[in-house]
Amino acid sequence: LYNSSRVDQRYEPVAVVRETTTDPKEIIVEIRNALHTAEQIEYMHPSIELDATIVVSMRNQKGITIERANPGDRIFMTLADSIPGIQTNSIFRRKKLIQ
């Protein structure tokens, strides 16, 4: 704890919800940290409740399927499970890789 200037975090934000769509499994997000298809992520409800899911596919704004999204990208993300109550400006996170 005292060997560094701050506590290491076990999770990192990967996406911020920008819009929901008519498909409950597809949302429009802005990427914060690089994200790949098939990654497990967690939706953080405003109540701090968590829902885990898998990224099934991602499409850029032109509708082209992508395997990796980079920070700053705005994409359509399809999830394995529909998550009730997704709100704009809420966050998806994932466990950090051990370094």
C-alpha positions as CSV (number, residue, x, y, z in Angstrom):
1,L,0.0,0.0,0.0
2,Y,2.7,2.5,0.9
3,N,5.2,1.5,-1.8
4,S,3.3,3.4,-4.5
5,S,1.5,6.7,-4.8
6,R,-1.9,5.1,-5.2
7,V,-3.7,1.8,-4.8
8,D,-3.7,-0.5,-7.8
9,Q,-7.2,-0.8,-9.3
10,R,-8.4,-4.3,-10.3
11,Y,-10.9,-3.0,-12.9
12,E,-10.8,-0.5,-15.7
13,P,-13.6,1.3,-17.6
14,V,-13.9,0.0,-21.2
15,A,-17.0,1.9,-22.5
16,V,-19.5,4.7,-21.8
17,V,-23.0,4.2,-23.0
18,R,-24.0,7.0,-25.4
19,E,-27.3,5.6,-26.8
20,T,-29.6,2.6,-26.5
21,T,-31.3,1.0,-29.6
22,T,-34.5,-0.8,-30.3
23,D,-32.5,-4.1,-30.0
24,P,-32.1,-4.7,-26.2
25,K,-28.7,-6.5,-26.8
26,E,-27.2,-3.6,-29.0
27,I,-26.1,-0.3,-27.6
28,I,-24.0,2.6,-28.9
29,V,-20.9,3.2,-26.7
30,E,-17.8,5.3,-26.7
31,I,-14.6,3.2,-25.9
32,R,-12.3,4.2,-23.1
33,N,-9.8,1.4,-23.2
34,A,-9.2,-1.0,-26.2
35,L,-11.8,-3.7,-26.4
36,H,-12.0,-6.9,-28.4
37,T,-14.9,-9.2,-29.3
38,A,-15.5,-12.1,-27.0
39,E,-14.3,-10.2,-24.0
40,Q,-16.2,-10.5,-20.7
41,I,-17.4,-7.1,-19.4
42,E,-19.6,-5.9,-16.6
43,Y,-22.3,-3.2,-16.8
44,M,-22.4,-1.0,-13.7
45,H,-25.9,0.1,-12.9
46,P,-26.3,3.5,-11.1
47,S,-27.0,1.5,-8.0
48,I,-23.6,-0.1,-8.3
49,E,-25.2,-3.4,-9.1
50,L,-23.3,-5.4,-11.7
51,D,-24.4,-7.5,-14.7
52,A,-21.7,-9.6,-16.5
53,T,-22.0,-10.2,-20.3
54,I,-19.8,-11.0,-23.3
55,V,-19.2,-8.7,-26.3
56,V,-20.6,-10.7,-29.2
57,S,-19.8,-8.2,-32.0
58,M,-18.9,-4.6,-32.7
59,R,-19.6,-2.4,-35.7
60,N,-18.2,1.1,-36.5
61,Q,-20.3,4.0,-37.5
62,K,-20.2,2.9,-41.1
63,G,-21.7,-0.5,-40.1
64,I,-18.4,-2.4,-40.8
65,T,-17.8,-5.3,-38.3
66,I,-14.6,-4.8,-36.3
67,E,-12.7,-7.1,-33.9
68,R,-11.0,-4.4,-31.9
69,A,-12.3,-0.9,-30.8
70,N,-9.8,1.7,-29.7
71,P,-10.1,4.5,-27.2
72,G,-12.3,7.3,-28.5
73,D,-14.2,5.1,-31.0
74,R,-18.0,5.3,-31.0
75,I,-19.4,1.9,-31.9
76,F,-22.4,-0.3,-32.0
77,M,-21.8,-3.1,-29.5
78,T,-23.8,-6.3,-29.4
79,L,-24.0,-8.2,-26.1
80,A,-24.6,-11.9,-25.4
81,D,-27.4,-11.0,-22.9
82,S,-29.9,-8.2,-22.8
83,I,-29.4,-6.1,-19.7
84,P,-32.4,-4.3,-18.3
85,G,-32.2,-0.7,-17.3
86,I,-29.1,0.4,-19.3
87,Q,-28.9,4.2,-19.1
88,T,-26.9,6.7,-21.1
89,N,-23.6,7.9,-19.6
90,S,-23.3,4.7,-17.5
91,I,-20.2,2.5,-17.7
92,F,-19.0,-0.9,-18.7
93,R,-15.9,-2.2,-17.0
94,R,-13.6,-5.3,-17.1
95,K,-11.0,-6.9,-14.9
96,K,-7.5,-5.6,-15.6
97,L,-5.0,-8.0,-16.9
98,I,-2.3,-8.8,-14.3
99,Q,0.8,-7.0,-15.1
